[in-house]
């Protein structure tokens, strides 16, 4: 394995290096499991014991230096029609007899749709794309200038998103995770000790679902950002989803079916079209998947600079 023209050799997790900085850079190439093995006692051979301790400290830090940054839409302000729909669904869930006050709605401001996760690993003077490394084992430095210029000057906006209105007897020439859009317009996702209610819409033009969301996500690869669900080149993720809150505990299959069917029927009868424009986009640095406002830093895409975007990877909220 080579980094910057220098070669590293390995034998039973023994790595040799002449330069400490280069060995630290090597950690970016390792999986977390490999780093854990090193920290559990597998040897790193360096010239002195003190240097070895430095590397161990760097390795420990490397395991936790991934920064959560995403490009999102509608975090904060939202069109009135969108607010009304979110509030309507949250009220439906809060009052549902099967949930018995288990539903906790997100604040209106924190409900958002993710365009692409931009999570990265700091390495020397660069930020390495987390998903290129995790999904494709490729080490790529994020091109901050390129992505900011693209968003502010080149990307094709607006994108129209349709929520609801999907009739099960109509063929939309599109499936979301192999399911009809009517059955995916609202889902209850099982998570660790809780359930997440999710509203899903799709890009919409000329009375048809388009692949605009998926194509836009793919376009960021030119700047070394890989969408989390584009692990393979042929993968498709055209869902634009909004998490509405959390439901404590797991639901039974019957409860899930009853609640989801009721809300899907409600959505099918009342479609709304929402336009995503430049003013609706922002980069966020977050501490939790809920994007809790108190611990989330937000910079609008229209005003962000490349240096401000890069700074999100080195600052704490």
ZAMARGU-4260 file (C-alpha; in steps of 0.2 Angstrom, whole numbers, plus 5000, padded with zeros to 4 digits):
<rodrens>
0) 5000/5000/5000 | 5007/5017/4996 | 5003/5035/5002 | 5011/5049/4993 | 5024/5038/4985
5) 5029/5029/5001 | 5026/5011/5003 | 5019/5003/5019 | 5020/4984/5022 | 5010/4973/5034
10) 5013/4957/5043 | 5000/4952/5056 | 4995/4970/5058 | 5013/4975/5060 | 5015/4991/5050
15) 5032/4999/5047 | 5034/5018/5043 | 5049/5030/5043 | 5038/5045/5046 | 5025/5046/5059
20) 5014/5058/5049 | 5013/5046/5035 | 5008/5031/5047 | 4994/5042/5054 | 4988/5045/5036
25) 4988/5026/5034 | 4974/5025/5047 | 4962/5033/5035 | 4964/5018/5024 | 4960/5006/5038
30) 4942/5000/5043 | 4937/5004/5061 | 4939/4986/5065 | 4957/4986/5059 | 4960/5001/5070
35) 4952/4993/5085 | 4963/4978/5082 | 4978/4989/5083 | 4972/4997/5099 | 4969/4980/5107
40) 4987/4977/5106 | 4992/4972/5089 | 5009/4980/5086 | 5014/4996/5077 | 5033/4996/5074
45) 5041/5013/5075 | 5058/5019/5080 | 5054/5023/5098 | 5042/5019/5111 | 5037/5038/5112
50) 5033/5038/5094 | 5023/5022/5096 | 5012/5031/5110 | 5009/5046/5098 | 5003/5034/5085
55) 4991/5025/5097 | 4984/5042/5102 | 4982/5047/5084 | 4973/5030/5080 | 4961/5032/5095
60) 4957/5050/5089 | 4955/5044/5071 | 4941/5032/5076 | 4931/5046/5082 | 4935/5060/5070
65) 4921/5058/5057 | 4911/5074/5056 | 4892/5074/5053 | 4888/5086/5039 | 4873/5085/5027
70) 4865/5095/5013 | 4847/5097/5018 | 4831/5105/5012 | 4818/5114/5022 | 4827/5114/5039
75) 4820/5129/5048 | 4807/5139/5037 | 4795/5129/5026 | 4781/5134/5014 | 4764/5135/5022
80) 4757/5120/5013 | 4771/5109/5019 | 4769/5115/5037 | 4751/5112/5036 | 4754/5094/5030
85) 4767/5090/5043 | 4756/5097/5057 | 4741/5087/5051 | 4751/5071/5051 | 4759/5074/5067
90) 4742/5078/5075 | 4735/5061/5067 | 4749/5052/5075 | 4748/5060/5092 | 4729/5057/5093
95) 4730/5039/5087 | 4722/5027/5099 | 4735/5013/5095 | 4749/5024/5100 | 4743/5030/5117
100) 4754/5045/5118 | 4770/5036/5112 | 4772/5048/5098 | 4784/5063/5101 | 4783/5075/5086
105) 4799/5084/5080 | 4799/5103/5081 | 4793/5110/5065 | 4810/5118/5062 | 4819/5102/5063
110) 4809/5092/5051 | 4819/5092/5035 | 4823/5082/5019 | 4841/5076/5016 | 4848/5079/4999
115) 4865/5070/5002 | 4875/5066/5018 | 4892/5074/5017 | 4900/5066/5032 | 4919/5066/5031
120) 4935/5061/5040 | 4948/5074/5043 | 4966/5068/5037 | 4980/5080/5037 | 4975/5095/5026
125) 4960/5086/5018 | 4943/5079/5022 | 4940/5062/5016 | 4923/5057/5010 | 4916/5044/5023
130) 4904/5035/5011 | 4917/5033/4997 | 4928/5025/5009 | 4915/5015/5018 | 4905/5009/5003
135) 4918/5008/4989 | 4934/5008/4998 | 4940/5023/4989 | 4949/5037/4998 | 4944/5054/4990
140) 4946/5071/4997 | 4930/5082/4996 | 4931/5096/4984 | 4924/5111/4994 | 4926/5124/4981
145) 4918/5113/4967 | 4903/5108/4977 | 4899/5126/4983 | 4901/5133/4965 | 4890/5119/4958
150) 4876/5123/4971 | 4877/5142/4969 | 4879/5143/4950 | 4876/5127/4941 | 4864/5115/4948
155) 4847/5114/4940 | 4834/5121/4952 | 4820/5121/4957 | 4815/5103/4959 | 4796/5100/4962
160) 4792/5087/4975 | 4775/5079/4976 | 4769/5072/4993 | 4753/5061/4992 | 4741/5059/4978
165) 4748/5042/4973 | 4734/5030/4968 | 4737/5012/4969 | 4728/5008/4953 | 4740/5019/4943
170) 4757/5013/4936 | 4769/5027/4939 | 4783/5018/4930 | 4793/5019/4946 | 4795/5009/4962
175) 4803/5014/4978 | 4812/4999/4986 | 4802/4988/4974 | 4786/4995/4981 | 4772/5006/4973
180) 4773/5024/4978 | 4756/5023/4986 | 4763/5010/4998 | 4779/5020/5001 | 4771/5038/5003
185) 4771/5035/5022 | 4781/5022/5032 | 4784/5017/5050 | 4803/5012/5051 | 4808/5001/5065
190) 4824/5008/5074 | 4833/5004/5091 | 4819/5004/5104 | 4808/5016/5094 | 4799/5018/5078
195) 4801/5032/5066 | 4786/5039/5056 | 4792/5045/5038 | 4783/5055/5025 | 4791/5051/5007
200) 4789/5061/4991 | 4796/5061/4974 | 4802/5073/4961 | 4787/5077/4950 | 4785/5084/4932
205) 4772/5084/4919 | 4761/5073/4930 | 4774/5059/4932 | 4788/5054/4944 | 4805/5059/4938
210) 4822/5053/4944 | 4828/5071/4947 | 4832/5068/4966 | 4842/5053/4961 | 4852/5061/4947
215) 4856/5076/4958 | 4863/5065/4972 | 4874/5056/4959 | 4880/5073/4952 | 4889/5076/4969
220) 4901/5062/4965 | 4911/5074/4954 | 4916/5083/4970 | 4920/5066/4979 | 4904/5065/4989
225) 4895/5049/4988 | 4877/5047/4993 | 4875/5034/5007 | 4863/5024/4997 | 4873/5024/4981
230) 4885/5010/4987 | 4885/5003/4970 | 4886/5012/4953 | 4869/5005/4948 | 4860/5009/4965
235) 4845/5021/4964 | 4838/5032/4978 | 4825/5044/4973 | 4816/5046/4989 | 4814/5063/4997
240) 4809/5059/5015 | 4804/5068/5031 | 4805/5061/5048 | 4791/5067/5058 | 4796/5062/5076
245) 4798/5046/5086 | 4787/5033/5093 | 4793/5025/5109 | 4795/5006/5107 | 4792/4994/5093
250) 4775/4992/5085 | 4766/4975/5081 | 4764/4971/5062 | 4745/4974/5064 | 4748/4991/5073
255) 4760/4996/5059 | 4748/4991/5045 | 4733/5000/5053 | 4742/5016/5056 | 4752/5017/5040
260) 4736/5012/5029 | 4726/5026/5037 | 4739/5039/5034 | 4743/5033/5016 | 4724/5034/5012
265) 4724/5052/5019 | 4739/5057/5009 | 4732/5049/4993 | 4717/5060/4994 | 4726/5077/4996
270) 4742/5078/4986 | 4753/5094/4988 | 4768/5100/4977 | 4783/5108/4985 | 4797/5117/4976
275) 4815/5115/4982 | 4825/5131/4977 | 4842/5137/4982 | 4834/5147/4997 | 4828/5131/5004
280) 4845/5122/5005 | 4857/5123/5019 | 4873/5113/5025 | 4871/5107/5043 | 4883/5100/5055
285) 4873/5089/5067 | 4876/5079/5083 | 4861/5068/5081 | 4850/5061/5067 | 4835/5072/5074
290) 4845/5088/5070 | 4840/5095/5086 | 4841/5114/5084 | 4851/5117/5100 | 4865/5106/5094
295) 4864/5109/5075 | 4874/5122/5065 | 4866/5128/5049 | 4873/5138/5035 | 4862/5142/5020
300) 4869/5136/5003 | 4866/5153/4995 | 4878/5162/5007 | 4891/5149/5012 | 4909/5150/5006
305) 4921/5135/5003 | 4931/5139/5018 | 4915/5140/5029 | 4910/5123/5023 | 4927/5115/5026
310) 4927/5123/5044 | 4911/5113/5048 | 4922/5098/5048 | 4934/5105/5062 | 4923/5115/5073
315) 4912/5108/5087 | 4894/5115/5088
</rodrens>
